[in-house]
Amino acid sequence: MAVIGGETDATRGTAMAGAALLAASAALHGGAGRVYVGLLGDGALALDVSQPELMFRRPDALPLTAMTVVCGCGGGEAVRGVLPAVLAQAPRLVLDADALNAIAQDPALQAALTGRAARGQATVLTPHPLEAARLLATDARQVQADRLAAAAALAARFQCVAVLKGSGSVIAAPGEVPRINPTGNARLATPGSGDVLAGLVGALLAGGQAAFSAACAAVQRHGAVADAWPEGRSLTASALAARLAP
């Protein structure tokens, strides 16, 4: 599988490779096996010394048609350039963060996302409430007022699995009864936790689970790690990823 994101832009002084590396680490620990990282922008990272198992490739060198792809973690503005190919080619796809924001602003990308279901391509969206609101052309307050309805609306509109993150994350899909996840706590508010969840969903998809089952299982496991975390110890996203082994 592959993680595409982590934009570095020297002209703006931004470096978000960490988000992509967290997702990739979660995929590794979640059982994905071989994990490629395609960093965006002008980042030149070729090795993560803390995770030498990760393999770095240019996004345009990845064989997307044969891969499970997680796209958007730390993607910045550069993710817009890769989304048309990712949406068209990846047979199994998790969209998070900046990929969702780019799609919310572009009707052509929205149409490309919706068209994936008709081609038999599996898609999971993992928005937080504000990202969900952008995709639904509403505001976060309305999303939070009826989280079940918002998740179901996302799933119906884009014909995919939608994971609406937050307290009691909601997982919805066309033709499925929505699930409210019972695990997790405030420790998951730590930066990078969402990137870890996206990587774990990708790992389960890559392992052969159907999209709805993979999303439900990933959200449950992600929250269970936080529930089991020792009292008095801080939970970082990298530590969370390392504890995701089945």
C-alpha distance (Angstrom), angle and dihedral (degrees) to the residues before:
residue distance angle dihedral
M1 . . .
A2 3.80 . .
V3 3.79 138.4 .
I4 3.81 114.9 -151.0
G5 3.80 117.7 -168.5
G6 3.78 138.7 63.2
E7 3.79 99.9 120.5
T8 3.79 119.2 -156.4
D9 3.80 116.8 -165.5
A10 3.79 113.8 179.9
T11 3.80 93.1 -172.3
R12 3.81 91.2 59.7
G13 3.78 95.5 34.0
T14 3.80 94.3 -121.6
A15 3.79 126.6 140.5
M16 3.79 119.3 176.7
A17 3.80 102.1 160.9
G18 3.80 88.7 121.0
A19 3.80 92.2 72.3
A20 3.81 92.4 55.8
L21 3.80 91.9 44.0
L22 3.81 91.2 52.4
A23 3.80 90.6 52.2
A24 3.80 90.2 47.5
S25 3.80 91.6 48.8
A26 3.80 90.3 51.7
A27 3.80 89.4 50.4
L28 3.80 91.1 51.6
H29 3.79 94.1 48.7
G30 3.79 91.2 40.5
G31 3.79 91.1 61.8
A32 3.81 104.9 -98.0
G33 3.79 94.5 135.5
R34 3.80 109.0 -158.8
V35 3.82 110.7 37.7
Y36 3.80 124.9 -175.2
V37 3.80 124.0 -164.8
G38 3.79 120.7 -151.2
L39 3.80 108.4 -169.0
L40 3.80 119.5 -159.3
G41 3.78 131.5 -139.2
D42 3.77 120.8 17.9
G43 3.80 97.2 -35.4
A44 3.81 112.6 139.6
L45 3.81 100.8 -169.6
A46 3.80 109.0 144.3
L47 3.80 100.5 167.0
D48 3.78 136.5 29.5
V49 3.80 101.4 -152.5
S50 3.81 91.3 -161.1
Q51 3.81 90.5 53.5
P52 3.81 107.7 27.5
E53 3.82 89.3 166.4
L54 3.81 89.4 76.9
M55 3.80 115.4 95.5
F56 3.79 119.8 -149.3
R57 3.79 123.1 -144.7
R58 3.78 136.2 163.0
P59 3.82 107.6 -99.0
D60 3.81 90.5 -120.9
A61 3.82 89.8 55.6
L62 3.80 94.9 57.4
P63 3.84 117.2 104.6
L64 3.79 93.3 -127.5
T65 3.80 96.1 177.2
A66 3.80 90.2 65.0
M67 3.80 99.4 42.1
T68 3.75 146.5 82.6
V69 3.82 103.9 -128.8
V70 3.80 132.7 -159.2
C71 3.80 108.0 -163.6
G72 3.77 134.2 -176.5
C73 3.81 108.1 32.1
G74 3.81 102.9 139.3
G75 3.80 88.8 -16.4
G76 3.79 96.7 144.9
E77 3.79 118.2 -179.0
A78 3.79 92.2 -34.9
V79 3.80 93.0 71.0
R80 3.82 90.2 75.3
G81 3.78 89.8 69.7
V82 3.80 95.1 57.3
L83 3.81 100.2 37.6
P84 3.84 98.0 84.9
A85 3.80 91.6 57.5
V86 3.79 93.9 40.5
L87 3.81 93.0 50.0
A88 3.80 92.2 46.7
Q89 3.78 99.7 43.9
A90 3.81 115.0 26.1
P91 3.82 110.3 95.9
R92 3.80 91.8 -159.8
L93 3.79 119.2 29.9
V94 3.81 139.6 177.2
L95 3.81 115.2 -165.6
D96 3.79 119.9 -161.7
A97 3.79 142.4 162.8
D98 3.82 114.8 -22.6
A99 3.81 92.5 17.5
L100 3.81 88.5 60.3
N101 3.80 92.2 47.0
A102 3.80 91.3 50.6
I103 3.81 91.7 49.6
A104 3.81 91.3 48.8
Q105 3.82 89.5 58.3
D106 3.82 98.4 45.4
P107 3.84 123.9 63.0
A108 3.81 90.9 -164.5
L109 3.79 91.3 57.3
Q110 3.81 89.8 46.2
A111 3.80 89.7 54.6
A112 3.80 90.7 47.8
L113 3.79 90.4 51.5
T114 3.80 93.4 49.1
G115 3.80 91.4 48.5
R116 3.79 93.8 59.6
A117 3.81 94.0 80.2
A118 3.81 92.9 58.7
R119 3.82 88.8 55.9
G120 3.80 92.2 51.0
Q121 3.81 93.3 -110.0
A122 3.82 115.3 147.5
T123 3.80 118.5 -131.3
V124 3.80 133.6 -176.9
L125 3.81 122.6 -171.7
T126 3.81 117.7 -158.8
P127 3.83 106.6 -169.9
H128 3.77 129.3 162.4
P129 3.83 114.0 -137.4
L130 3.82 96.3 -85.9
E131 3.82 92.6 49.3
A132 3.80 89.2 47.4
A133 3.80 89.9 51.2
R134 3.80 91.5 53.0
L135 3.80 91.3 50.9
L136 3.81 90.8 49.6
A137 3.83 94.6 42.5
T138 3.79 91.9 -121.3
D139 3.81 135.3 95.9
A140 3.78 133.9 -86.8
R141 3.79 93.0 -110.9
Q142 3.79 91.4 61.3
V143 3.79 91.0 45.9
Q144 3.79 91.0 52.4
A145 3.81 92.2 45.9
D146 3.83 90.1 66.5
R147 3.78 110.7 12.1
L148 3.80 94.2 171.0
A149 3.78 91.7 54.9
A150 3.81 92.5 45.6
A151 3.80 93.6 51.5
A152 3.80 91.2 46.5
A153 3.81 90.7 48.8
L154 3.80 91.5 52.7
A155 3.79 91.7 48.9
A156 3.80 92.7 48.2
R157 3.79 95.8 44.2
F158 3.79 96.0 50.1
Q159 3.83 98.5 27.1
C160 3.77 94.1 -126.7
V161 3.79 144.0 96.5
A162 3.80 114.0 -71.9
V163 3.81 123.6 -161.1
L164 3.80 109.1 -166.0
K165 3.78 102.7 -161.5
G166 3.78 124.8 -145.6
S167 3.78 138.8 77.4
G168 3.78 102.1 -16.4
S169 3.80 96.7 9.9
V170 3.81 111.9 -139.6
I171 3.80 122.1 -139.5
A172 3.82 115.7 -163.6
A173 3.80 135.5 172.5
P174 3.81 136.3 167.9
G175 3.79 109.7 -82.3
E176 3.81 94.1 10.5
V177 3.80 131.4 105.0
P178 3.83 105.6 -114.7
R179 3.79 115.7 -110.0
I180 3.80 126.5 -142.3
N181 3.78 110.2 -151.6
P182 3.83 113.9 -131.3
T183 3.81 98.6 -162.7
G184 3.81 130.8 82.9
N185 3.77 138.3 58.4
A186 3.80 142.6 -155.7
R187 3.81 91.7 -65.3
L188 3.81 87.2 78.5
A189 3.80 89.3 69.8
T190 3.80 86.5 82.5
P191 3.84 113.5 119.8
G192 3.78 112.8 -92.7
S193 3.80 96.3 23.9
G194 3.80 90.9 116.2
D195 3.80 91.4 52.5
V196 3.80 88.5 53.4
L197 3.80 91.2 52.0
A198 3.81 92.2 50.3
G199 3.79 90.8 51.4
L200 3.79 91.9 49.4
V201 3.81 92.5 50.4
G202 3.79 87.6 51.3
A203 3.81 91.9 50.9
L204 3.80 92.3 53.0
L205 3.80 91.5 46.9
A206 3.79 89.7 50.1
G207 3.79 88.5 50.8
G208 3.79 91.1 60.7
Q209 3.79 104.1 -97.2
A210 3.79 118.3 141.3
A211 3.80 113.5 -105.9
F212 3.81 97.8 -106.9
S213 3.81 93.1 45.9
A214 3.80 91.8 45.7
A215 3.80 92.0 51.1
C216 3.81 93.6 48.0
A217 3.80 93.1 46.9
A218 3.81 94.0 46.0
V219 3.80 94.2 49.9
Q220 3.80 90.8 47.8
R221 3.82 93.9 49.2
H222 3.81 93.0 43.5
G223 3.82 90.7 54.3
A224 3.79 94.5 41.8
V225 3.80 91.1 59.2
A226 3.81 89.5 55.3
D227 3.82 91.2 47.1
A228 3.80 91.4 52.7
W229 3.81 94.4 45.5
P230 3.84 112.2 121.5
E231 3.77 116.1 -101.4
G232 3.78 113.8 -105.8
R233 3.81 94.8 24.4
S234 3.79 121.2 108.3
L235 3.79 116.5 -121.9
T236 3.80 113.9 -140.3
A237 3.78 123.7 -173.1
S238 3.80 92.1 -115.1
A239 3.81 91.1 52.5
L240 3.80 89.4 47.4
A241 3.80 90.9 53.3
A242 3.79 91.8 49.9
R243 3.80 91.5 55.8
L244 3.79 96.8 53.6
A245 3.79 97.8 92.5
P246 3.82 110.9 130.1
